[in-house]
Amino acid sequence: MSLRHPPALLVDLTVVAVALFDVAVHVHYDEPVRLAWALTASLALLLRRRLPLLTFLLTLPAVLVSDAVFAALAALYTLASLSRRRWLLAGCVLAFTVADMAPWSAPKFDLSEPSSSRIRP
C-alpha cells in the first residue's frame, strides 16, 4: 500500500489554520498590537515555500509580543528543511529563543481616557 502526500495547497492552508487557532487561543482581541503581529505571522505562512527566510523574519515579532508561536515554529521548520546553510539556521534559532524569552510586552492603548498619555505600561 502506497501512502500519497496531500496536495501542497492543502498542507499550507492547514498550517495557516492551525496558526490562526493558536492566535485565537493566545491573543485577546482587545490587544491590537499583539493581534496585528500574530495575524501577520499567521498569514505570512502562505509565503513559506518560496521565501522561507522572509517568512521566518515576518513571524519573529509575533513571538516577541505574544504567546502565539506556532507560526514562527512552522516557518523555522520550513527554513530548516529547505536551507543547507546551518549557520543561518543557528542564527534563526538563536533569534527565536531570544525573542521568546524576552520580557518585553506590547504597550496597551487605553482609548477610554481622554488624556495626553494614552499608553499604559
Backbone as JSON, one array per atom type, in Angstrom:
{
  "sequence": "MSLRHPPALLVDLTVVAVALFDVAVHVHYDEPVRLAWALTASLALLLRRRLPLLTFLLTLPAVLVSDAVFAALAALYTLASLSRRRWLLAGCVLAFTVADMAPWSAPKFDLSEPSSSRIRP",
  "N": [[0.83, -1.17, 0.0], [0.6, 2.13, -0.87], [1.37, 5.28, 0.45], [0.04, 8.43, -0.18], [1.13, 11.77, -0.6], [-0.47, 14.65, 0.74], [-1.95, 17.36, -1.18], [0.06, 20.28, -1.79], [-1.12, 22.79, -1.41], [-3.25, 22.2, 0.31], [-1.85, 21.4, 2.59], [-0.52, 23.81, 3.2], [-2.72, 25.52, 3.73], [-3.77, 24.21, 5.94], [-1.69, 24.51, 7.81], [-1.73, 27.31, 8.11], [-4.32, 27.57, 9.17], [-4.03, 26.24, 11.64], [-2.18, 27.95, 12.81], [-3.74, 30.27, 12.99], [-5.64, 29.37, 14.79], [-3.98, 29.08, 17.0], [-3.44, 31.78, 17.45], [-6.03, 32.63, 18.15], [-6.33, 31.31, 20.57], [-4.24, 32.32, 22.19], [-4.07, 35.13, 22.03], [-5.72, 38.04, 22.94], [-8.59, 39.81, 21.77], [-8.71, 42.54, 22.4], [-6.18, 43.54, 22.4], [-4.55, 45.24, 20.3], [-1.97, 45.54, 19.05], [-0.56, 43.18, 19.58], [-2.35, 41.37, 18.43], [-2.32, 42.18, 15.74], [0.35, 41.62, 14.95], [0.42, 38.87, 15.42], [-1.53, 37.92, 13.63], [-0.4, 38.76, 11.23], [1.89, 37.15, 11.23], [0.69, 34.63, 11.04], [-0.57, 34.74, 8.5], [1.65, 35.17, 6.94], [2.7, 32.7, 6.63], [1.8, 31.67, 4.27], [3.72, 32.28, 2.45], [5.8, 30.6, 2.91], [6.99, 28.43, 1.45], [8.2, 29.53, -0.83], [9.66, 31.79, 0.05], [11.31, 31.26, 2.54], [13.06, 32.38, 4.52], [12.28, 35.1, 4.69], [9.67, 34.67, 5.52], [10.1, 33.57, 8.07], [11.3, 35.8, 9.3], [9.17, 37.58, 9.25], [7.47, 36.38, 11.06], [8.75, 36.51, 13.47], [8.43, 38.96, 15.1], [5.89, 38.48, 16.24], [6.4, 36.46, 18.05], [7.9, 37.85, 19.85], [6.06, 39.68, 21.02], [3.8, 38.23, 21.77], [2.19, 35.16, 22.88], [1.68, 33.45, 20.87], [3.19, 31.23, 19.08], [3.28, 29.3, 17.14], [3.29, 29.87, 14.37], [5.85, 30.93, 13.93], [7.41, 28.73, 14.63], [6.62, 26.9, 12.66], [7.54, 28.26, 10.4], [10.26, 28.27, 10.95], [10.81, 25.52, 10.89], [10.28, 25.02, 8.18], [12.27, 26.59, 7.0], [14.51, 25.22, 7.95], [14.19, 22.79, 6.63], [14.48, 23.47, 3.97], [16.86, 24.84, 3.62], [20.4, 24.7, 3.32], [22.28, 26.01, 4.68], [23.65, 25.95, 7.62], [24.63, 27.75, 9.52], [23.01, 29.96, 9.17], [20.55, 28.89, 9.96], [21.17, 28.31, 12.64], [21.5, 30.92, 13.61], [18.89, 31.87, 13.27], [17.49, 30.19, 15.01], [18.62, 31.04, 17.41], [17.72, 33.71, 17.39], [14.95, 33.27, 17.57], [14.83, 32.06, 20.11], [15.78, 34.1, 21.81], [13.82, 36.07, 21.31], [11.55, 34.75, 22.25], [12.1, 34.46, 24.94], [12.41, 37.0, 25.86], [11.54, 39.65, 28.08], [9.84, 41.58, 27.11], [6.87, 43.39, 26.44], [4.0, 44.22, 24.53], [2.78, 47.58, 24.28], [-0.21, 48.72, 25.89], [-3.02, 50.26, 24.61], [-5.1, 52.7, 25.85], [-8.04, 53.84, 25.07], [-10.2, 54.91, 26.3], [-9.81, 56.89, 28.18], [-9.66, 60.35, 28.13], [-6.88, 61.72, 27.81], [-3.54, 63.14, 27.68], [-1.62, 61.23, 27.74], [-1.93, 58.19, 26.53], [-0.91, 55.68, 26.47], [-0.37, 52.83, 28.31], [1.78, 51.14, 30.59]],
  "CA": [[0.0, 0.0, 0.0], [1.4, 3.35, -1.01], [0.79, 6.48, 1.03], [0.21, 9.59, -1.04], [1.24, 13.05, 0.1], [-1.58, 15.56, 0.43], [-1.53, 18.48, -2.03], [0.79, 21.34, -1.07], [-2.05, 23.85, -1.02], [-3.98, 21.73, 1.48], [-0.92, 21.45, 3.72], [-0.32, 25.22, 3.54], [-3.94, 26.04, 4.37], [-3.87, 23.59, 7.27], [-0.71, 25.17, 8.68], [-2.26, 28.65, 8.41], [-5.48, 27.39, 10.05], [-3.52, 25.92, 12.98], [-1.58, 29.19, 13.32], [-4.84, 31.16, 13.37], [-6.19, 28.81, 16.03], [-3.02, 29.46, 18.04], [-3.7, 33.2, 17.73], [-7.31, 32.72, 18.86], [-6.16, 30.81, 21.93], [-3.24, 33.04, 22.98], [-4.1, 36.59, 21.91], [-7.05, 38.59, 23.18], [-8.97, 40.76, 20.72], [-8.54, 43.93, 22.81], [-4.75, 43.88, 22.34], [-4.41, 45.39, 18.84], [-0.6, 45.36, 18.57], [-0.29, 41.73, 19.61], [-3.22, 40.71, 17.46], [-1.84, 42.5, 14.39], [1.58, 40.87, 14.67], [0.11, 37.43, 15.37], [-2.23, 37.65, 12.37], [0.61, 38.9, 10.17], [2.71, 35.94, 11.26], [-0.1, 33.5, 10.53], [-0.76, 34.87, 7.06], [2.96, 35.08, 6.29], [2.99, 31.28, 6.35], [1.49, 31.38, 2.87], [4.95, 32.51, 1.68], [6.89, 29.8, 3.48], [7.67, 27.55, 0.5], [9.01, 30.31, -1.77], [10.52, 32.73, 0.76], [11.31, 30.77, 3.93], [13.73, 33.29, 5.45], [11.4, 36.24, 4.88], [8.54, 34.21, 6.32], [10.53, 33.49, 9.46], [11.51, 37.16, 9.8], [7.85, 38.18, 9.47], [6.83, 35.75, 12.21], [9.53, 36.76, 14.69], [7.84, 39.94, 16.02], [4.77, 37.89, 16.96], [6.98, 35.73, 19.17], [8.36, 38.86, 20.81], [4.98, 40.38, 21.71], [2.66, 37.39, 22.17], [2.46, 33.75, 23.14], [1.33, 32.69, 19.67], [4.5, 30.92, 18.49], [3.2, 28.22, 16.16], [3.67, 30.36, 13.03], [7.31, 31.03, 13.88], [7.98, 27.37, 14.63], [6.39, 26.32, 11.33], [8.46, 28.94, 9.48], [11.61, 27.79, 11.27], [10.89, 24.16, 10.36], [10.38, 25.11, 6.72], [13.61, 27.09, 6.71], [15.46, 24.14, 8.21], [14.05, 21.73, 5.64], [14.81, 23.95, 2.63], [18.15, 25.51, 3.58], [21.59, 23.91, 3.67], [23.18, 26.89, 5.45], [23.41, 25.68, 9.04], [24.92, 28.95, 10.3], [21.79, 30.78, 9.09], [19.57, 28.23, 10.8], [21.57, 28.52, 14.04], [21.18, 32.3, 13.93], [17.43, 31.99, 13.38], [17.11, 29.53, 16.26], [19.03, 31.95, 18.49], [16.8, 34.85, 17.36], [13.68, 32.8, 18.11], [14.98, 31.84, 21.54], [15.87, 35.41, 22.47], [12.51, 36.72, 21.21], [10.6, 34.04, 23.09], [12.45, 34.62, 26.35], [12.5, 38.43, 26.2], [10.45, 40.08, 28.96], [9.18, 42.73, 26.51], [5.46, 43.22, 26.11], [3.45, 45.3, 23.71], [2.03, 48.55, 25.09], [-1.66, 48.66, 25.79], [-3.59, 51.56, 24.33], [-6.36, 52.92, 26.54], [-8.73, 54.9, 24.35], [-11.36, 55.37, 27.06], [-9.46, 58.07, 28.96], [-9.23, 61.49, 27.31], [-5.71, 62.38, 28.39], [-2.44, 63.26, 26.73], [-0.87, 59.98, 27.77], [-2.86, 57.09, 26.33], [-0.21, 54.4, 26.51], [-0.12, 52.32, 29.66], [2.8, 50.08, 30.61]],
  "C": [[0.88, 1.24, 0.0], [0.66, 4.54, -0.41], [1.07, 7.66, 0.11], [0.29, 10.84, -0.17], [0.04, 13.92, -0.25], [-1.07, 16.71, -0.45], [-0.91, 19.6, -1.19], [-0.14, 22.45, -0.6], [-2.85, 23.45, 0.22], [-3.1, 21.77, 2.73], [-0.72, 22.9, 4.16], [-1.54, 25.81, 4.24], [-4.15, 25.45, 5.76], [-2.91, 24.24, 8.25], [-1.19, 26.57, 9.06], [-3.45, 28.54, 9.36], [-5.04, 27.08, 11.48], [-2.89, 27.16, 13.6], [-2.66, 30.18, 13.75], [-5.54, 30.66, 14.63], [-5.29, 29.16, 17.21], [-3.2, 30.93, 18.43], [-4.99, 33.34, 18.54], [-7.19, 32.29, 20.31], [-5.28, 31.73, 22.78], [-3.32, 34.56, 22.94], [-5.54, 37.07, 22.07], [-7.34, 39.69, 22.17], [-8.78, 42.22, 21.12], [-7.07, 44.35, 22.92], [-4.36, 44.04, 20.87], [-3.0, 45.16, 18.32], [-0.26, 43.87, 18.52], [-1.1, 40.99, 18.55], [-2.73, 40.96, 16.03], [-0.6, 41.7, 14.04], [1.3, 39.37, 14.56], [-0.62, 37.07, 14.07], [-1.29, 37.79, 11.18], [1.47, 37.65, 10.09], [1.96, 34.74, 10.69], [-0.27, 33.56, 9.02], [0.55, 34.82, 6.29], [3.33, 33.63, 5.96], [2.63, 30.87, 4.93], [2.71, 31.56, 1.97], [6.05, 31.51, 2.0], [7.62, 28.91, 2.48], [8.6, 28.32, -0.44], [10.02, 31.21, -1.1], [10.62, 32.34, 2.24], [11.98, 31.71, 4.92], [12.87, 34.52, 5.72], [10.19, 35.85, 5.73], [8.93, 34.13, 7.79], [10.7, 34.89, 10.05], [10.18, 37.88, 10.05], [7.13, 37.58, 10.68], [7.53, 36.07, 13.53], [8.94, 37.83, 15.6], [6.64, 39.4, 16.81], [5.25, 37.1, 18.17], [7.4, 36.7, 20.26], [7.21, 39.44, 21.63], [3.83, 39.5, 22.18], [3.13, 35.96, 22.45], [2.12, 32.86, 21.96], [2.61, 32.41, 18.89], [4.44, 29.85, 17.4], [3.68, 28.67, 14.78], [5.19, 30.43, 12.9], [7.96, 29.65, 13.87], [7.78, 26.69, 13.28], [7.32, 26.95, 10.31], [9.89, 28.47, 9.71], [11.82, 26.36, 10.75], [11.06, 24.17, 8.84], [11.76, 25.59, 6.3], [14.65, 25.99, 6.9], [15.38, 23.05, 7.14], [14.47, 22.18, 4.24], [16.2, 24.58, 2.51], [19.28, 24.56, 3.97], [22.58, 24.73, 4.5], [22.86, 26.76, 6.94], [23.71, 26.89, 9.91], [23.71, 29.88, 10.3], [20.71, 30.19, 10.0], [19.9, 28.42, 12.28], [21.27, 29.95, 14.48], [19.68, 32.51, 14.1], [16.91, 31.32, 14.66], [17.46, 30.42, 17.45], [18.09, 33.15, 18.55], [15.44, 34.45, 17.92], [13.75, 32.64, 19.62], [15.01, 33.15, 22.31], [14.51, 36.1, 22.45], [11.49, 36.06, 22.13], [10.86, 34.27, 24.58], [12.5, 36.09, 26.8], [11.3, 38.85, 27.05], [9.67, 41.27, 28.4], [7.72, 42.41, 26.25], [4.98, 44.43, 25.34], [2.7, 46.29, 24.59], [0.54, 48.4, 24.86], [-2.17, 50.08, 25.59], [-4.94, 51.66, 25.03], [-7.05, 54.11, 25.9], [-9.93, 55.45, 25.12], [-11.07, 56.63, 27.85], [-9.0, 59.2, 28.06], [-8.07, 62.23, 27.97], [-4.61, 62.44, 27.35], [-1.61, 61.99, 26.68], [-1.83, 58.81, 27.7], [-2.21, 55.72, 26.42], [0.06, 54.03, 27.96], [0.95, 51.25, 29.59], [2.19, 48.73, 30.85]]
}
